[in-house]
Amino acid sequence: MLALPPLAAEPIFNIGSFTVTNTYINSTLTVFLFIVVGFLIQRSVKDVPRGIQNFFESIIETLLGYFDQVTGDRKKSLKFLPLVGSLFLFILISNWLGILPGIGSIGINKVVHGELEFIPLFRPANTDLNLTLAMAISGVVLSHIIGVFTIGFFKYFNKFIKLSDVWHAFKSKKVMVIFTAFIEFMVGFLEIISEAAKMVSLSLRLFGNIFAGEVLLTVLASIVAYVIPLPFLALELLVGLIQATVFSLLVLTYITVATLPVHGHGDSHGKAKAAH
């Protein structure tokens, strides 16, 4: 019987002080595949798309159609496509590579803690929490960076720590306005906590679903190696697509929300003065 995969990725070899794990090998294969496909597309680019160029242009148009539903603006969709589209394709291809024949079954015997253990050379990249957490942190942090460059540092900062709203509330000398501003100021700290929660939820959702699929396929392969696992392999194709879609669209939503203009007490106060 095949052993159940451990939670942590298994080291295969070291390059100096850098440890190469089986999940890192799979992620590297995904990046290498992107480079090869990109090179082929670049060589085949023509004014009238055909073949591989036509295929990938249709993929981009499909992605933009889904992005438009989130951003509501084709210009924003085109602007965010390089980041979010790359995340989607990387996660999707990584997930699908993880169910190819040989993934999890081709490996080496290695002495670990004095015992001989089988270590697979290849393992689905997104079963490594380090990778999913790195992508989640990058997506959330970049959403804040894009938000700062889009609406300005102080306006964006005021989304969380609403100092300007408190200042304008005290200037109004109205008790309810001051009380409301104070409540919103405290809510801002909860917003900061929610940003950290986004990173945790994004990473754990992707990691948990892909790792669960790996465990399921391993158990089925240990019981019956051929017929029964086939429907579950098809299901894993669907799960891989869904998880890539959910992750990338959530990151797109975070970026879209981060770039929305801020309307606070200061803005409404200024508009009231202008009206008078």
C-alpha positions in Angstrom: 0.0 0.0 0.0 1.1 3.6 -0.7 1.8 5.7 2.4 -0.3 8.7 3.0 1.4 11.9 2.1 2.7 14.0 5.0 1.6 17.6 5.6 5.0 19.0 4.9 6.8 18.7 1.6 9.6 16.2 1.5 13.2 17.3 0.7 14.8 15.6 -2.3 18.3 17.2 -2.4 20.1 20.3 -1.4 21.8 23.0 -3.5 24.2 24.5 -0.9 21.9 25.6 1.9 18.8 25.6 -0.3 16.6 22.5 0.1 14.7 21.4 -3.0 11.5 19.6 -2.1 9.2 17.5 -4.3 6.6 20.3 -4.4 9.2 22.8 -5.5 10.1 20.5 -8.4 6.5 20.5 -9.5 6.2 24.3 -9.3 9.4 24.6 -11.2 8.0 22.3 -13.9 5.0 24.6 -14.1 7.1 27.7 -14.6 9.2 25.9 -17.2 6.1 25.0 -19.0 5.0 28.6 -19.0 8.4 29.7 -20.5 8.2 27.1 -23.3 4.6 28.0 -24.2 5.4 31.7 -24.0 8.3 31.1 -26.4 6.1 29.2 -28.8 3.4 31.8 -28.7 5.9 34.6 -29.4 7.2 32.8 -32.4 3.7 32.2 -33.8 2.2 35.7 -33.2 0.5 37.0 -36.4 -2.0 39.7 -37.3 -4.6 37.1 -38.0 -4.4 34.6 -35.1 -4.3 30.9 -35.9 -3.6 27.7 -34.0 -1.9 28.2 -30.6 -2.2 32.0 -30.7 -6.0 31.7 -31.4 -6.4 29.2 -28.5 -4.6 31.4 -25.9 -6.3 34.6 -27.1 -9.7 32.9 -26.5 -8.5 32.0 -23.0 -7.5 35.6 -22.3 -10.9 36.8 -23.6 -12.7 34.3 -21.3 -10.6 35.5 -18.3 -11.4 39.2 -19.2 -15.1 38.4 -19.3 -15.0 37.0 -15.8 -12.8 39.9 -14.6 -15.3 42.4 -16.0 -18.0 41.0 -13.7 -15.8 41.8 -10.7 -14.2 45.1 -11.7 -17.1 46.5 -13.8 -14.5 48.1 -16.1 -12.6 46.6 -19.0 -9.7 49.0 -18.5 -9.3 47.8 -14.9 -9.6 44.2 -16.1 -6.8 44.7 -18.6 -4.7 46.5 -15.9 -5.0 43.6 -13.4 -4.9 40.8 -15.9 -1.1 40.2 -15.8 -1.1 39.7 -12.0 -4.4 37.9 -11.5 -4.3 36.0 -14.8 -0.8 34.7 -14.0 -2.0 33.5 -10.6 -5.0 31.7 -12.1 -2.9 29.9 -14.8 -0.1 29.0 -12.4 -2.5 27.5 -9.8 -4.5 25.7 -12.5 -1.6 24.1 -14.3 0.1 23.3 -10.9 -3.1 21.5 -9.8 -3.5 19.6 -13.1 0.1 18.6 -13.2 -0.4 17.0 -9.7 -2.7 14.3 -11.1 -0.5 13.2 -14.0 0.7 9.5 -13.9 3.9 9.2 -11.9 3.1 12.1 -9.5 3.3 10.6 -6.1 4.3 7.1 -7.3 7.8 7.7 -8.8 10.3 8.3 -6.1 13.4 7.2 -4.2 14.1 5.3 -1.0 15.7 7.5 1.6 16.8 7.0 5.1 14.8 9.3 7.4 15.4 9.3 11.1 17.1 5.9 10.8 14.3 4.3 8.8 14.1 3.6 5.1 11.1 5.6 3.6 9.8 6.1 0.1 10.0 9.7 -1.0 8.0 10.7 -4.2 10.1 12.9 -6.6 7.0 14.8 -7.7 4.1 16.1 -5.6 1.3 18.6 -6.3 2.8 22.1 -5.8 -0.2 23.5 -3.9 0.0 20.8 -1.2 2.9 22.9 0.2 1.5 25.5 2.6 4.6 27.6 2.0 3.6 28.1 -1.6 -0.1 28.8 -1.0 0.8 31.2 1.9 3.4 33.0 -0.3 0.8 33.5 -3.1 -1.8 34.7 -0.6 0.5 37.2 1.1 1.7 38.5 -2.3 -1.9 38.9 -3.5 -3.1 40.8 -0.5 0.0 42.9 -0.1 0.0 43.9 -3.8 -3.7 44.8 -3.5 -2.7 47.4 -0.8 0.3 48.7 -2.9 -2.0 49.1 -5.9 -4.6 50.8 -3.7 -2.0 53.3 -2.4 -0.7 54.2 -5.9 -4.3 54.5 -7.2 -6.0 56.7 -4.5 -3.0 58.1 -2.6 -1.3 57.0 0.7 -3.2 59.2 3.2 -6.6 58.5 1.6 -5.9 54.8 1.6 -4.5 54.9 5.1 -7.8 56.5 6.2 -9.7 53.4 5.1 -8.3 51.7 8.2 -7.2 54.3 10.7 -9.9 57.0 10.2 -8.0 59.9 11.9 -9.4 62.5 9.5 -13.0 61.4 10.2 -12.3 61.8 13.9 -10.8 65.2 13.4 -13.7 66.5 11.3 -16.2 65.0 13.8 -14.6 66.9 16.7 -14.7 70.1 14.6 -18.4 69.6 14.1 -18.9 69.5 18.0 -21.8 67.2 17.5 -22.0 64.3 20.0 -23.5 61.7 17.6 -21.1 62.6 14.9 -18.1 62.2 17.3 -19.6 58.9 18.6 -20.0 57.5 15.1 -16.5 58.6 14.1 -15.1 56.9 17.2 -16.9 53.6 16.4 -15.6 53.8 12.8 -12.1 54.4 14.1 -12.3 51.2 16.2 -13.8 49.3 13.3 -10.7 50.3 11.4 -8.6 48.1 13.6 -10.9 45.2 12.9 -10.3 45.8 9.2 -6.6 45.4 9.8 -7.2 42.1 11.4 -9.4 41.0 8.6 -6.5 41.7 6.1 -4.4 39.1 8.0 -7.4 36.8 8.0 -7.6 37.1 4.2 -4.1 35.7 3.8 -4.8 32.8 6.2 -8.1 31.9 4.5 -6.8 32.1 1.0 -3.8 29.9 1.7 -5.5 27.3 3.8 -8.5 27.0 1.4 -6.2 26.2 -1.6 -3.8 24.0 0.4 -6.6 22.1 2.2 -8.6 21.2 -1.0 -5.6 20.1 -3.0 -4.0 18.2 -0.1 -7.4 16.4 0.5 -7.5 15.4 -3.1 -4.0 14.0 -3.0 -4.9 11.9 0.1 -8.1 10.7 -1.5 -6.3 9.6 -4.7 -3.6 7.9 -2.7 -6.1 5.9 -0.6 -8.0 4.8 -3.8 -4.8 3.9 -5.6 -3.9 1.7 -2.6 -7.2 -0.1 -2.7 -7.9 -0.4 -6.5 -5.3 0.9 -8.9 -7.2 1.3 -12.1 -11.0 1.6 -12.6 -12.4 3.1 -9.4 -10.0 6.2 -9.2 -10.8 7.4 -12.7 -14.0 9.3 -11.8 -12.1 10.9 -8.9 -9.3 12.0 -11.3 -12.0 13.7 -13.4 -13.3 15.3 -10.2 -9.8 16.6 -9.3 -9.6 18.3 -12.7 -12.8 20.2 -11.8 -11.5 20.9 -8.3 -8.3 22.2 -9.7 -10.2 24.6 -12.0 -12.5 25.8 -9.2 -9.8 26.4 -6.7 -7.7 28.4 -9.3 -10.8 30.4 -10.1 -11.8 31.1 -6.5 -8.2 32.1 -5.5 -7.7 34.5 -8.4 -11.1 36.1 -8.3 -10.8 36.7 -4.6 -7.4 38.4 -5.2 -9.1 40.4 -8.0 -11.9 41.4 -5.6 -9.3 42.6 -3.0 -7.5 44.7 -5.6 -10.8 46.2 -7.0 -12.0 47.1 -3.5 -8.6 48.6 -2.7 -8.8 50.9 -5.7 -12.2 52.3 -5.0 -12.4 56.0 -4.0 -12.7 56.7 -0.3 -15.7 58.7 1.0 -15.4 59.8 4.6 -16.6 62.6 6.9 -14.0 64.9 5.4 -15.5 64.5 1.9 -19.0 65.0 3.0 -18.0 68.1 5.0 -16.2 69.5 2.0 -19.2 68.9 -0.2 -21.5 70.6 2.3 -19.3 73.7 2.4 -19.3 73.8 -1.4 -23.0 73.6 -1.5 -23.4 76.6 0.9 
